[in-house]
Amino acid sequence: MRNKYLKQLYARRTELEAKLELYIARYCFGDGEIEDGTEADLKERIREISDEIATLEQGHNN
């Protein structure tokens, strides 16, 4: 069960990282003139998922 959840977290983090990269690329090319908090929100969500992954992996190794 834990492995399945970890895989889902990894997949979600990868998805969010791709969205962040796309958002940053659009911003760099002038398609995202207004900072609407999207970048900060994506980074925070990625951090939260990464923290949860680290906690689960640490618990699995103990």
C-alpha positions, 0 to 999 in steps of 0.5 A: 500500500505504501509503495503505491502511495509513494508512486502516486506522490512521485507521479504528482510531483513530476507533473507539478514540476513539469507545470512549473517548468512550462509556467516559467518558460511562458513567463520568460517568453512574455506570455505570462506578464502578470505574476499571479502566484502560480509559480509560488503555489507550484513550488510550495506544493512540490515542497510539500509532496517532497517532504511527504515522500521523504517522511515515508521513505525514512519510515520505510527504512527504519 
